[in-house]
Amino acid sequence: MYFKIALDGSDSLKEYMIRALKHQNKFRELKALDHISFDVHQGEVVGIIGTNGSGKSTLLKIVSGAMGPTSGKVIANKKKIQLLTLGTGFDRELTARENVYLNGAIIGYTKEYIDEKYDEIVKFAELEGFMEERVKNFSSGMVSRLGFAIATMRDTPDVLILDEVLSVGDMFFRKKSHARIQEMIHSGATVLIVSHSTDTILKNCTKAVWIEKGVQKMVGAPKEVCAAYQAYGQGDR
Ligand SMILES: Nc1ncnc2c1ncn2[C@@H]1O[C@H](COP(=O)(O)OP(=O)(O)OP(=O)(O)O)[C@@H](O)[C@H]1O
């Protein structure tokens, strides 16, 4: 997977467009993922680890179909895959209530579905009494709780992809969100989890994939893969 990175960044979209028309924009290519290949069987819970910028989120976006790879392919039933990331699709100028509808629509819920689930979402996020407040006045924990409640309110899909959603909120909310994710995992879904916590991988996963700087370093039992990753982190990188 290649990304085009601008070499001399424009300060505004207007400047970018003018440069584009004059063919003045210069780019370099960044290889974000290189020859990644692994199988995931039904019911497996696969943990993906790697240091910052290794390509984990890019991989999840490709698997979910949110992004097309430059080359290679993902063989999966795309209709039944759900990517769960937090913090996308919030407008801080809108109220929390408005954001439930906006964020829900982005995820693909209908208005009727959100109407039906609204009270449940507010209760799970523990934001009763705050829903008419603008989100810009919320703490980051409150925003994350709302995002988590919206994203996990639907029935579990066949393939569930979780991008760093297990470290949300304070310790009490984290316990609750962990239980919700466990429920989804144990409902028989195939799950892909990105996490920086090897503890999370060891507790939840049946297989682990370690990706480092876009390259697949290891695929195997979580215990072995996490041990190799930790040894790498402690040594010279
Ligand atoms: N849309 C994009 N355009 C350009 N470069 C991108 C884009 N998305 C990701 N990248 C680059 O691709 C590389 C991999 O990014 P990615 O977000 O997949 O890593 P990650 O392993 O999920 O990182 P982190 O652990 O920090 O969340 C990074 O160098 C990043 O800057």
Boltz pocket constraint, residues with backbone or C-beta under 6 A from the ligand:
constraints:
  - pocket:
      binder: B
      contacts: [[A, 3], [A, 4], [A, 5], [A, 30], [A, 32], [A, 50], [A, 51], [A, 52], [A, 53], [A, 54], [A, 55], [A, 56], [A, 57], [A, 58], [A, 59]]
      max_distance: 6.0
